[in-house]
Amino acid sequence: MLSGEKLKKKLSEPNTLTMGRVAAIPLIVVLLYFPNRFCSFLAALIFSAAAITDYLDGYLARTRGLESTFGKIMDPVADKLLVSSSFIMLVYHGWVPAWVVCIIIGRELAVTGLRNIIAGRGEDVSASWLGKYKTGFQISAIIPLMIHYPFIGIDVHVVGTFFLWGALVFTLWSGADYFLKARHLFTT
C-alpha cells in the first residue's frame, strides 16, 4: 500500500502522467459514446486534464532529470492515441469532417515514422515551433468540439471548428516542414 507521500511522488513522475493520458482514452471514448451535454462536457474536462499532462510530463522529466527511454517513446505515442481517438469519436458523431481527421491522423503516423528513422540515425527529432502550434490548435479544437452543445450562450462547436481549420493548416505545414528537413534521408 502506498502512503500519501509515496503516492504523491508516484503521481508526479513523468511516466505515470504519460500513462495517465493513455488511461484517459477509454473514459473519453465511453463518455462520447453517449452524446449528451453532461457526458460531452465531462469528456472535454478529462481530455483537457490529459492534455495538460502532456506539458507537465516533459517539464518534470527535464527539470528533475527523470528523462527515460520509455518516456521518450511513450510520450508521443500517448499524445497521438489521445488526439486520434478523440478525433475519431468526433467523426463518429458527425461533428467533424472525416477527411480532415484522415489528414491529421495520416500526418501523425507519417511524421512518427519519419522521426523514428531520424532518431535511428542519431539525429535531432525534437518538435519545431510549427509542431507546437499544431498541437495547440488540435487541443484548442478538440475541447470545444467535444463540448459540442451550446454552452453559456456560446456556440462552442463553431469555436472548435475555427480551431480545427487552424489545426489542419499547421498539421499540413509542420508535416511538410518535417519531410523537407529530412529530405537528405531519402537520397542516402
BAFI-3210 file (N, C-alpha, C; in Angstrom, 3 decimals, decimal comma, padded with zeros to 6 digits):
// residues 188
n [1|2|3|4|5|6|7|8|9|10|11|12|13|14|15|16|17|18|19|20|21|22|23|24|25|26|27|28|29|30|31|32|33|34|35|36|37|38|39|40|41|42|43|44|45|46|47|48|49|50|51|52|53|54|55|56|57|58|59|60|61|62|63|64|65|66|67|68|69|70|71|72|73|74|75|76|77|78|79|80|81|82|83|84|85|86|87|88|89|90|91|92|93|94|95|96|97|98|99|100|101|102|103|104|105|106|107|108|109|110|111|112|113|114|115|116|117|118|119|120|121|122|123|124|125|126|127|128|129|130|131|132|133|134|135|136|137|138|139|140|141|142|143|144|145|146|147|148|149|150|151|152|153|154|155|156|157|158|159|160|161|162|163|164|165|166|167|168|169|170|171|172|173|174|175|176|177|178|179|180|181|182|183|184|185|186|187|188]
n.u [000,837|000,557|001,791|000,520|002,459|004,235|002,483|001,830|004,362|004,733|002,611|003,515|005,514|006,979|006,489|004,255|002,350|002,271|001,250|-001,161|-002,438|-002,891|-004,603|-006,811|-008,064|-009,976|-012,028|-012,818|-013,697|-015,876|-017,556|-018,093|-019,469|-022,004|-023,614|-024,435|-025,199|-023,964|-022,198|-020,585|-019,417|-018,017|-016,261|-014,741|-013,550|-011,947|-010,307|-009,024|-007,586|-005,900|-004,500|-003,089|-001,275|000,482|002,180|003,161|004,474|006,741|008,010|008,540|010,209|012,446|013,281|013,705|015,510|014,581|014,340|013,653|014,099|011,739|009,853|010,534|009,723|007,046|005,691|005,151|003,593|001,420|000,304|-000,492|-002,338|-004,307|-005,210|-005,929|-007,905|-009,825|-010,505|-011,527|-013,836|-015,258|-015,703|-017,308|-019,721|-020,346|-019,489|-017,191|-015,508|-014,714|-012,626|-010,842|-009,913|-008,717|-006,521|-005,159|-004,570|-003,184|-000,937|000,206|000,957|002,754|004,766|005,600|006,742|008,815|010,243|011,173|012,964|014,809|015,695|016,856|019,120|020,541|020,052|018,649|015,342|013,520|010,510|009,450|008,674|006,435|005,243|004,521|002,599|000,751|-000,066|-001,173|-003,324|-004,798|-005,583|-006,981|-009,073|-010,304|-011,354|-013,618|-015,098|-015,711|-017,335|-019,449|-022,339|-024,338|-023,004|-023,202|-024,442|-022,810|-021,892|-020,130|-019,287|-018,856|-016,659|-014,794|-014,649|-013,430|-010,839|-010,188|-009,769|-007,496|-005,824|-005,671|-004,274|-001,770|-001,075|-000,633|001,389|003,454|003,978|004,891|007,168|008,726|009,278|010,628|012,905|014,057|014,722|017,212|017,528|016,278|017,898|020,060]
n.v [-001,177|002,188|005,023|008,350|010,300|008,825|008,095|010,604|011,315|009,304|009,870|012,225|011,597|011,609|009,429|008,204|010,187|010,224|007,643|007,975|009,604|007,783|006,066|007,707|007,656|005,448|006,283|008,757|007,901|006,210|008,068|009,823|008,114|008,193|010,679|013,590|016,606|016,495|014,205|014,859|017,254|016,343|014,542|016,389|017,762|015,719|015,179|017,679|017,726|015,552|016,536|018,603|017,147|016,388|018,544|018,776|016,280|016,285|018,617|017,981|015,759|016,904|018,967|017,630|015,732|013,245|011,955|009,302|006,336|004,934|007,000|008,793|007,373|006,602|009,020|010,635|008,689|008,334|010,879|010,907|008,797|009,790|012,168|011,160|009,165|010,780|012,518|010,595|009,756|012,134|012,274|010,028|010,926|012,767|015,332|016,480|016,795|013,782|013,593|015,589|014,652|012,290|013,340|014,615|012,451|010,789|012,398|012,434|009,747|009,429|011,348|010,397|007,939|008,938|010,397|008,287|007,095|009,185|009,429|006,921|007,270|008,826|011,551|014,841|014,957|016,650|018,544|021,131|024,676|024,851|022,356|022,535|024,581|023,255|021,182|022,736|023,998|021,716|020,691|022,913|022,838|020,333|020,357|022,311|021,144|018,655|019,417|020,466|021,081|024,091|026,387|028,303|030,281|030,375|029,228|026,672|024,744|026,040|027,590|025,533|024,477|026,590|026,519|023,971|024,247|025,830|023,979|022,077|023,505|023,980|021,344|020,308|022,088|021,752|019,044|018,984|020,550|018,864|016,736|018,085|019,005|016,575|015,530|014,742|012,180|010,584|010,319|008,867]
n.w [000,000|-000,851|000,823|001,607|000,895|-000,706|-002,747|-003,787|-004,781|-006,697|-008,469|-009,517|-011,196|-014,427|-016,280|-015,175|-015,500|-018,294|-018,836|-017,611|-019,424|-021,470|-020,104|-019,833|-022,272|-022,820|-021,077|-022,161|-024,680|-023,972|-022,675|-024,804|-026,389|-025,560|-026,372|-024,838|-023,070|-020,485|-020,541|-022,748|-021,893|-019,634|-020,861|-022,311|-020,176|-019,049|-021,242|-021,399|-018,957|-019,439|-021,645|-020,463|-018,955|-020,900|-021,299|-018,665|-018,074|-019,725|-018,833|-016,113|-016,471|-017,734|-015,910|-013,514|-014,114|-014,977|-017,385|-019,629|-021,622|-022,034|-021,563|-023,620|-025,815|-025,267|-024,656|-027,075|-028,350|-026,609|-026,832|-029,549|-029,555|-027,792|-029,079|-031,634|-031,038|-029,871|-031,993|-033,760|-032,419|-032,558|-035,282|-035,537|-034,509|-036,397|-036,001|-036,890|-040,064|-041,723|-043,598|-042,841|-040,395|-041,266|-042,681|-040,578|-038,792|-040,570|-041,136|-038,593|-038,246|-040,405|-039,810|-037,330|-038,078|-039,699|-037,771|-036,216|-037,980|-038,262|-035,603|-035,332|-036,783|-035,156|-035,128|-034,429|-033,206|-032,127|-031,615|-033,819|-033,745|-035,324|-035,000|-032,337|-032,453|-034,036|-032,317|-030,250|-031,603|-032,316|-029,800|-028,883|-030,660|-030,252|-027,604|-027,459|-029,541|-028,502|-026,341|-027,768|-027,579|-027,247|-024,904|-022,077|-023,637|-025,853|-029,046|-029,000|-030,745|-033,161|-032,432|-031,939|-034,528|-035,902|-034,738|-035,572|-038,339|-038,267|-037,021|-039,049|-041,036|-039,715|-039,260|-041,853|-042,701|-040,750|-041,125|-043,795|-043,405|-041,712|-043,508|-045,548|-044,187|-043,669|-046,082|-046,987|-046,055|-047,861|-049,990|-049,362]
ca.u [000,000|001,331|001,418|000,145|003,650|004,731|001,509|002,030|005,610|004,490|001,729|004,215|006,551|006,588|005,931|002,917|001,491|002,123|000,331|-002,471|-003,032|-003,390|-005,749|-007,948|-008,670|-011,244|-013,055|-013,288|-014,449|-017,159|-018,395|-018,540|-020,368|-023,333|-023,552|-025,394|-024,461|-023,139|-021,110|-019,680|-018,657|-017,101|-015,210|-013,869|-012,752|-010,936|-009,356|-008,247|-006,628|-004,904|-003,669|-002,171|-000,185|001,455|003,185|003,746|005,415|008,001|008,619|009,073|011,325|013,626|013,736|014,090|016,461|013,885|014,113|013,874|013,811|010,295|009,161|010,791|008,946|005,614|005,072|004,477|002,575|000,247|-000,293|-001,153|-003,510|-005,318|-005,750|-006,565|-009,150|-010,803|-010,986|-012,340|-015,162|-015,941|-016,166|-018,389|-020,960|-020,533|-019,196|-016,071|-015,408|-013,807|-011,431|-009,901|-009,312|-007,815|-005,285|-004,464|-004,025|-002,187|000,281|000,803|001,613|003,896|005,835|006,127|007,650|009,994|011,011|011,869|014,115|015,771|016,268|017,702|020,395|021,174|019,845|017,667|013,945|012,648|009,445|009,682|007,600|005,237|004,628|003,903|001,363|-000,164|-000,623|-002,018|-004,576|-005,576|-006,188|-007,960|-010,225|-010,965|-012,117|-014,977|-015,822|-016,260|-018,459|-020,408|-023,619|-024,181|-022,588|-023,330|-024,826|-021,789|-021,895|-018,750|-018,942|-018,290|-015,318|-013,970|-014,444|-012,420|-009,526|-009,935|-009,170|-006,122|-005,086|-005,410|-003,194|-000,497|-000,780|-000,021|002,609|004,507|004,320|005,745|008,436|009,484|009,767|011,628|014,146|014,614|014,827|018,521|017,399|015,730|018,920|021,177]
ca.v [000,000|003,415|006,090|009,587|010,955|007,983|008,197|011,928|011,250|008,420|010,561|013,345|011,077|011,827|008,250|007,989|011,150|009,748|006,504|008,519|010,063|006,580|005,568|008,607|007,424|004,700|007,099|009,731|007,172|005,775|009,252|010,344|007,139|008,610|012,136|014,493|017,749|016,113|013,309|015,587|018,198|015,552|014,062|017,534|018,007|014,664|015,443|018,858|017,303|014,702|017,393|019,330|016,251|016,350|019,569|018,506|015,160|016,723|019,605|017,265|014,911|017,754|019,731|016,733|014,741|011,959|011,506|007,869|005,805|004,657|008,274|009,369|006,610|006,577|010,343|010,963|007,672|008,680|012,075|010,522|007,983|010,666|013,057|010,365|008,550|011,860|012,923|009,503|009,826|013,316|011,878|009,065|011,686|013,712|016,671|016,988|016,064|012,635|013,816|016,410|013,753|011,396|014,083|014,834|011,179|010,357|013,185|011,986|008,459|009,633|012,059|009,486|007,034|009,712|010,689|007,055|006,950|010,229|009,054|005,756|007,769|009,641|012,973|015,526|014,753|017,499|019,204|022,531|025,577|024,514|021,207|023,004|025,271|022,207|020,547|023,720|024,162|020,480|020,653|024,010|022,421|019,148|020,646|022,807|020,202|017,639|020,015|020,440|021,743|025,491|026,473|029,685|031,152|030,365|028,057|026,186|023,950|026,982|027,913|024,354|024,364|027,601|025,984|022,781|024,681|026,211|022,728|021,463|024,275|023,698|019,924|020,173|022,892|021,125|017,785|019,307|021,029|017,681|015,983|018,901|018,990|015,218|015,008|014,111|010,772|009,852|010,217|008,026]
ca.w [000,000|-000,936|001,743|000,927|000,324|-001,801|-003,830|-004,384|-005,551|-007,850|-009,414|-010,136|-012,089|-015,824|-016,949|-014,625|-016,193|-019,676|-018,843|-017,255|-020,680|-022,152|-019,324|-020,038|-023,586|-022,755|-020,410|-023,141|-025,713|-023,409|-022,462|-026,101|-026,998|-025,112|-026,509|-024,209|-022,507|-019,346|-020,953|-023,635|-021,075|-018,812|-021,772|-022,594|-018,962|-018,948|-022,320|-021,006|-017,931|-020,098|-022,490|-019,570|-018,554|-021,993|-020,971|-017,350|-018,020|-020,326|-017,935|-014,953|-016,896|-017,995|-014,746|-012,419|-014,605|-014,998|-018,760|-019,785|-022,955|-022,032|-021,698|-024,949|-026,794|-024,942|-024,619|-028,339|-028,652|-025,802|-027,444|-030,801|-029,209|-027,197|-030,114|-032,690|-030,575|-029,674|-033,314|-034,324|-031,791|-033,093|-036,620|-035,304|-034,305|-037,485|-035,500|-037,695|-041,330|-041,679|-044,411|-042,056|-039,411|-042,008|-042,947|-039,302|-038,309|-041,549|-040,905|-037,327|-038,490|-041,309|-039,098|-036,305|-038,786|-040,098|-036,553|-035,826|-038,891|-037,898|-034,309|-035,581|-037,324|-034,132|-035,382|-033,579|-033,586|-031,312|-032,367|-034,178|-033,293|-036,100|-034,340|-031,093|-032,840|-034,497|-031,120|-029,580|-032,349|-032,214|-028,467|-028,845|-031,465|-029,689|-026,377|-027,739|-030,395|-027,597|-025,610|-028,875|-027,334|-026,804|-023,510|-021,583|-024,744|-026,918|-029,922|-028,879|-031,922|-034,138|-031,929|-032,213|-035,976|-036,237|-034,366|-036,396|-039,607|-037,919|-036,787|-040,351|-041,676|-039,048|-039,459|-043,180|-042,745|-039,952|-041,774|-044,947|-042,850|-041,284|-044,653|-046,250|-043,402|-043,672|-047,465|-047,180|-045,728|-048,999|-051,045|-048,902]
c.u [000,882|000,837|001,083|001,319|004,194|003,789|001,661|003,279|005,401|003,646|002,397|005,361|006,074|005,942|004,535|001,928|001,237|001,118|-001,067|-003,201|-003,611|-004,629|-006,995|-008,718|-009,965|-012,369|-013,670|-014,157|-015,826|-018,089|-018,934|-019,455|-021,823|-023,417|-024,739|-024,557|-023,495|-021,936|-020,097|-018,809|-017,627|-015,948|-014,221|-013,002|-011,624|-009,874|-008,452|-007,190|-005,522|-003,963|-002,674|-001,012|000,857|002,566|003,914|004,770|006,763|008,751|009,270|010,281|012,592|014,161|014,201|015,082|015,867|013,585|014,466|013,566|012,324|009,513|009,327|009,978|007,443|004,950|004,421|003,407|001,291|-000,469|-001,095|-002,408|-004,643|-005,999|-006,518|-007,886|-010,226|-011,377|-011,878|-013,747|-015,947|-016,457|-017,362|-019,735|-021,243|-020,253|-017,983|-016,016|-014,355|-012,527|-010,393|-009,172|-008,370|-006,483|-004,485|-003,819|-002,965|-000,870|000,986|001,553|002,854|005,060|006,432|007,100|008,939|010,868|011,764|013,095|015,209|016,467|017,210|019,058|021,113|021,030|018,744|016,251|012,995|011,671|009,815|008,544|006,322|004,486|003,939|002,600|000,310|-000,854|-001,571|-003,351|-005,430|-006,293|-007,278|-009,198|-011,011|-011,839|-013,503|-015,772|-016,421|-017,451|-019,670|-021,671|-023,388|-023,933|-022,509|-023,564|-023,838|-021,930|-020,459|-018,328|-018,328|-016,864|-014,367|-013,665|-013,404|-011,020|-009,180|-009,289|-007,734|-005,259|-004,741|-004,267|-001,852|-000,099|-000,072|001,326|003,748|004,921|005,229|007,124|009,311|010,093|010,792|012,956|014,831|014,829|016,175|018,475|016,948|016,741|020,075|020,746]
c.v [001,241|004,424|007,341|010,259|010,157|008,054|009,526|011,939|010,428|009,130|011,758|012,886|011,204|010,613|007,904|008,938|010,717|008,602|006,920|009,032|008,883|006,046|006,439|008,292|006,603|005,484|008,095|009,052|006,763|006,973|009,799|009,361|007,467|010,138|012,846|015,585|017,334|015,275|014,021|016,561|017,466|014,998|015,184|017,873|016,989|014,860|016,618|018,497|016,451|015,542|018,187|018,446|016,113|017,368|019,199|017,382|015,533|017,696|018,905|016,416|015,741|018,392|018,846|015,660|013,346|011,472|010,028|007,467|005,521|005,943|008,886|008,655|006,760|007,948|010,704|009,947|007,993|009,892|011,702|009,711|008,852|011,519|012,252|009,759|009,605|012,316|011,849|009,516|011,041|013,043|010,940|009,776|012,668|015,152|017,296|016,182|014,944|012,895|014,659|015,517|012,763|012,083|014,251|013,542|010,656|011,084|012,700|010,673|008,627|010,310|011,189|008,500|007,730|010,029|009,462|006,823|007,948|009,868|007,864|006,129|008,696|011,134|013,517|015,314|015,636|018,260|020,662|023,378|025,306|023,343|021,594|023,768|024,262|021,546|021,491|023,909|022,895|020,399|021,714|023,694|021,312|019,505|021,217|021,870|019,070|018,183|020,078|021,273|023,199|025,545|027,935|030,675|031,199|029,089|027,525|025,338|024,839|027,368|026,759|024,189|025,374|027,064|024,725|023,171|025,159|024,982|022,053|022,174|023,940|022,233|019,721|020,889|022,207|019,779|018,002|019,758|019,857|016,969|016,775|018,898|017,624|014,681|014,363|012,616|009,938|009,672|009,336|006,598]
c.w [000,000|000,087|000,937|000,237|-000,863|-003,012|-004,556|-005,265|-006,831|-008,917|-010,078|-011,023|-013,537|-016,495|-016,437|-015,307|-017,635|-019,734|-018,399|-018,479|-021,448|-021,440|-019,507|-021,317|-023,497|-022,082|-021,389|-024,196|-025,186|-023,209|-023,781|-026,838|-026,653|-025,174|-025,847|-023,551|-021,397|-019,783|-021,850|-022,847|-020,218|-019,663|-022,084|-021,385|-018,822|-020,029|-021,945|-019,971|-018,543|-020,958|-021,648|-019,145|-019,656|-021,744|-019,678|-017,359|-018,628|-019,431|-016,737|-015,330|-017,095|-016,722|-013,600|-012,860|-014,648|-016,413|-018,867|-021,222|-023,080|-022,276|-023,072|-026,025|-026,528|-024,955|-025,959|-028,728|-027,885|-026,389|-028,688|-030,520|-028,672|-028,259|-031,168|-032,231|-030,350|-031,010|-033,936|-033,718|-032,280|-034,505|-036,495|-035,164|-035,434|-037,084|-036,190|-038,988|-041,245|-042,463|-043,674|-041,058|-040,084|-042,295|-041,657|-038,811|-039,271|-041,377|-039,643|-037,524|-039,361|-040,588|-037,997|-036,931|-039,177|-038,883|-036,065|-036,696|-038,508|-036,587|-034,458|-036,148|-036,350|-034,331|-034,492|-034,110|-032,784|-032,200|-032,647|-033,615|-034,068|-035,462|-033,045|-031,380|-033,292|-033,314|-030,393|-030,273|-032,278|-030,874|-028,358|-029,670|-030,767|-028,495|-026,693|-028,654|-029,557|-026,825|-026,537|-028,663|-026,915|-025,297|-023,104|-022,733|-025,897|-027,732|-029,969|-030,066|-033,007|-033,731|-032,230|-033,688|-036,450|-035,937|-035,159|-037,713|-039,385|-037,693|-038,102|-041,062|-041,048|-039,156|-040,793|-043,249|-041,974|-040,538|-042,960|-044,474|-042,411|-042,482|-045,464|-045,511|-043,444|-045,082|-047,742|-046,869|-046,914|-050,122|-050,621|-048,715]
res [m|l|s|g|e|k|l|k|k|k|l|s|e|p|n|t|l|t|m|g|r|v|a|a|i|p|l|i|v|v|l|l|y|f|p|n|r|f|c|s|f|l|a|a|l|i|f|s|a|a|a|i|t|d|y|l|d|g|y|l|a|r|t|r|g|l|e|s|t|f|g|k|i|m|d|p|v|a|d|k|l|l|v|s|s|s|f|i|m|l|v|y|h|g|w|v|p|a|w|v|v|c|i|i|i|g|r|e|l|a|v|t|g|l|r|n|i|i|a|g|r|g|e|d|v|s|a|s|w|l|g|k|y|k|t|g|f|q|i|s|a|i|i|p|l|m|i|h|y|p|f|i|g|i|d|v|h|v|v|g|t|f|f|l|w|g|a|l|v|f|t|l|w|s|g|a|d|y|f|l|k|a|r|h|l|f|t|t]
***
